[in-house]
Amino acid sequence: MWMKQQTPAQPQPESQPKSTLPTPFQRSPEPASDPNAFSGRPGTPGARSLACIGASLEIKGRINADEDLQIDGKVEGPVSVRGHRLTVGRSGQLNSEVSSRELVVFGKVTGNINATDRVEIKKDGAVIGDIQTTRISIEDGAIFKGRIEIDRPGSKPMSVPALKPEPASALVGAD
């Protein structure tokens, strides 16, 4: 008859009290937020750092960041997240000029937007202002009021030269 072979038991290390503080090798608990708002996970290759402005915060002034930023509070003043992603959470309200690589709007943005890569306005999001970007996505149910200028990827933004009136002699058919 077949019998399962027993493997010798490995000695168990003495149990140590568990600390609630993360060690350098433990992953800290992640905040409860929208899973689409951040593509990386801490500790994984290529993960990006993410700064958050909480829902109870109100900021009046300029914000400059060199990392991904999620805003769930109220901000009045220019926001610049050059080369990174700015996410406006569901409770986020910006009355700002915005500059970023990517902008994802779940909340409300009032002001002009310049995104070098893309802008996404989610179904409950609202943008009131002009947008300049290379790619844009506006979901059904989103609110947008303004102008959109699409730039070609990798090209410098075009400026439209002011039209100067031509002298009458330069017009075709003028004698």
Secondary structure as UniProt FT lines:
FT   TURN            24..25
FT   HELIX           35..37
FT   TURN            42..43
FT   TURN            45..46
FT   STRAND          50..53
FT   TURN            55..56
FT   STRAND          58..60
FT   STRAND          63..64
FT   STRAND          68..71
FT   STRAND          74..76
FT   STRAND          79..88
FT   TURN            90..91
FT   STRAND          93..95
FT   STRAND          98..105
FT   STRAND          108..110
FT   STRAND          113..121
FT   TURN            123..124
FT   STRAND          126..128
FT   STRAND          131..133
FT   STRAND          135..138
FT   TURN            140..141
FT   STRAND          143..145
FT   STRAND          148..150
FT   TURN            153..154
FT   HELIX           168..170
FT   TURN            172..173
//
